[in-house]
Amino acid sequence: MASPSQHPRDPLHGVTLQKVLEHLLNKYGWQEMGNRIPIRCFTYNPSIKSSLTFLRRTPWAREKVEAWYVVDIRGGFGSGPMPKN
């Protein structure tokens, strides 16, 4: 039996970390990404390259980014832009 991360119904199956970042960046931008997940690679001189490097070495941060992506593509809670006051 395949492990859950290799299961075809896994929303991250076949999706690279770069594609996850590009999706979130195109939809929310660096500022919102830094607000939701306050890590330096999103808030200070952000780039895809620096974010990929950091997230590949930092499991807890990668889990947060991937969890946000999964919720977003499923249209769940918090998937839309933050309301403006």
N, C-alpha and C positions, 0 to 999 in steps of 0.2 A: 504494500500500500504506500502511496506517495505521501510525503510529509506535507503538512498544511501549506507551507510556503511554496511548494511546487504544484499545488493543486490548480487546475485550470480556472476554477471559480474564484481564486484569490485575486482581488482587484489589482494587486501589484505584480501579478504574473506577467512576465514579458515587458514590464515597464522599467526603464532604467531610472536611476536616481537623477540623471540629467533631465530626463523628460518630466519627472515630478517637479523639479525646480523650475523648469521653463513654464510649465502649466501654472504653477502658483505665481510666478513672476509676472506672466502675461495677464493674469486675472486680478492680482492684488498689488503688485509692485513691491519694491524693496521696503518702503516705509511700513506698509501694513504687515509684511512678513516679519520685520523687526519688532513691531508692536506685539504681535501674537507670540512669537518665539524670540525673545530678546537675546540673541547671540551676536557676537561681534561681526561675524561674516555677513550678517544681514544689515547691520546698523552702521558700520564704519567702512567706507570705501568698498561697497559690496560688488561682487562679481560672481558669475557662475563658477568660474575656476576655483576661487577661494572657498566658496560654499561647498563645492564638491569635495575638496581636500579636507575641510573640517568635518563634514558630515560622514565621510568614509572612515574617519578616525575616531568619531565620537558617537557611539551607539545610542545614547539617550537622546541626543539631538536629532539623529536620523529617524528614530522612532517617532518623535513628535512631528517631524515634517511629513513622514509617510502616513501617519494617522490623520493629519489634517488633509492631506491629498485624498485619502480614501473617503473621508466624510464629505469632502467637497464634490467628488465625482458622483457620489451617491445622492447628493442634494440634501444632506442631513443638516442638523443643527449647526449653526455657525458657518455655513458654506457661503453665505453672501457677504457683501462688504459691510463693514461696521457702519451703523447709523451715525449720521452727523448731528451733533447737538446744536 
